Amino acid sequence: MRRPNGMIIYKTEAEVALMKQSALLVSQTLTEVAKVLKPGMTTMQIDTLCSAFVRDHKAIPSFLNYRGYPFTICASVNDVVVHGFPNNVELKEGDIVSIDMGVILNGWHGDHAYTFILGEAAPEVIQLVKVTKESLYKGIEKAIVNNRIGDIANAIQEHTEKKHGYGVVRELVGHGLGRSLHEDPQMPNYGKRGSGPKLKENLVLAIEPMINLGTKDVFTEEDGWTVKTRDGKPSVHFEHDVCIKRNKALILSDYSIIEAAEKANGNLNTSYQD
């Protein structure tokens, strides 16, 4: 039985297990991207690949037609923060590409994102990818029973903004996840320790730092979806599906299979993992 507390929905162990299946299908789909991604590909080709893989596994793309969104994935390149439309522009050496996607499997959503580096990139961009990914895990360390949303948010902000001087996007946040793609509570990447809702067991969150090399300021293009940095500098996005537990958070998604495929693909830069 799901136990509502206000608008926050807690999951049973059986429901968490189903959500893990959904999350892992997203991870597996992103792994397929990691196997083939290279300069000269287009993000529309990636969208086609992901759509076919999800449907072959008897799932439904979460994003397609969600509030009118017209694609399976969000493909955000360089200065695009999130919600980038796939297109037919060829990717080039040095681009960074965030692929964000979701699936519905057995009635439950999985939703996460990974940022790839194509070939050689500027050292400051590689560092931004490294620090953003680190900040995700800093936040997850705080995703335990009796902490608060602000503890997760502050850990991300401290590592990115306070320690490295990056811009933490304010307009976009993570969220609860379950039978709906977006549930309460909101999960910002900035905030004060000890603030916000208290974390209880089996709350599932999509924790997703969106971190800019320069200013935190962003704007939305005329398509109503594509969010870009105000100064045109790169932005990085990582996202895990995480279940609150007593001593250590349970990460439902799996980056290890993506990372293995990424390292096996000679067209991708994994130096930030070393």
HURAMO-V813049 format. One record per backbone hydrogen bond with DSSP energy under -1.0 kcal/mol. CO is the residue of the C=O (numbers start at 0). NH is the residue of the N-H. E is the energy in kcal/mol with one decimal. If there is no record, write none. Layout:
# HURAMO-V813049
co: (CO;CO)
nh: (NH;NH)
e: (E;E)
This chain:
# HURAMO-V813049
co: (2;4;7;9;11;12;13;14;15;16;17;18;19;20;21;22;23;24;25;26;27;28;29;30;32;37;40;41;42;43;44;45;46;47;48;49;50;51;53;54;59;62;64;65;68;73;75;76;77;78;81;83;86;90;91;94;95;96;97;98;99;100;101;102;103;104;107;109;111;112;113;115;116;117;121;121;122;123;124;125;126;127;128;129;130;131;132;133;134;135;136;138;139;141;143;146;147;147;148;149;150;151;152;153;154;155;156;156;157;159;160;166;173;174;175;177;179;182;186;191;194;196;198;199;201;202;203;204;205;206;208;209;210;211;216;218;220;225;226;227;233;235;239;240;240;241;242;243;244;249;254;255;256;257;258;259;260;264;266;269;270)
nh: (9;7;4;2;15;16;17;18;19;20;21;22;23;24;25;26;27;28;29;30;31;32;33;34;36;40;90;45;46;47;48;49;50;51;52;53;54;55;58;57;103;65;67;68;64;99;97;79;234;228;226;74;43;39;94;117;77;115;75;113;73;111;61;109;59;107;104;102;100;238;98;96;268;93;124;125;126;127;128;129;130;131;132;133;134;135;136;137;138;139;140;141;142;143;146;198;150;151;152;153;154;155;156;157;158;159;160;161;162;165;164;211;186;205;182;108;177;175;173;194;149;148;145;202;10;243;176;241;174;239;237;168;235;166;229;227;223;220;80;218;212;210;206;251;252;204;249;201;144;242;258;259;260;261;262;263;264;267;118;272;273)
e: (-1.1;-1.6;-2.3;-1.1;-2.5;-2.1;-1.6;-2.5;-2.2;-1.4;-1.7;-2.8;-2.7;-1.6;-1.5;-2.2;-2.7;-2.1;-2.6;-1.8;-1.6;-1.5;-2.3;-1.6;-2.2;-1.9;-3.5;-1.4;-2.2;-2.2;-2.2;-2.7;-2.5;-2.2;-2.3;-2.5;-2.2;-2.3;-1.8;-1.8;-2.6;-2.5;-1.3;-2.0;-3.9;-2.4;-2.9;-1.6;-2.5;-2.4;-2.2;-2.6;-2.3;-3.0;-2.1;-2.9;-2.4;-3.0;-2.7;-1.6;-2.8;-1.8;-1.9;-2.1;-2.0;-1.8;-2.6;-1.9;-1.9;-2.0;-2.6;-2.6;-2.6;-3.8;-1.0;-2.1;-2.3;-1.5;-2.2;-2.2;-2.8;-2.4;-2.2;-2.2;-2.5;-1.5;-1.3;-2.0;-2.3;-2.2;-1.9;-1.3;-1.8;-1.9;-1.9;-3.6;-1.4;-1.2;-2.4;-2.6;-1.7;-1.8;-2.4;-3.1;-1.6;-1.9;-2.0;-1.8;-2.0;-2.3;-1.2;-3.3;-2.3;-3.6;-2.2;-2.5;-1.8;-2.3;-3.1;-1.6;-2.8;-2.0;-2.7;-1.3;-2.7;-2.8;-1.8;-3.1;-1.5;-2.0;-1.5;-1.8;-2.7;-2.3;-3.0;-2.8;-2.1;-2.9;-2.9;-2.2;-2.7;-2.4;-1.9;-2.6;-1.0;-3.2;-2.6;-2.7;-2.2;-3.2;-3.1;-2.0;-1.7;-2.6;-2.3;-1.6;-1.0;-1.8;-1.6;-1.9;-1.2)
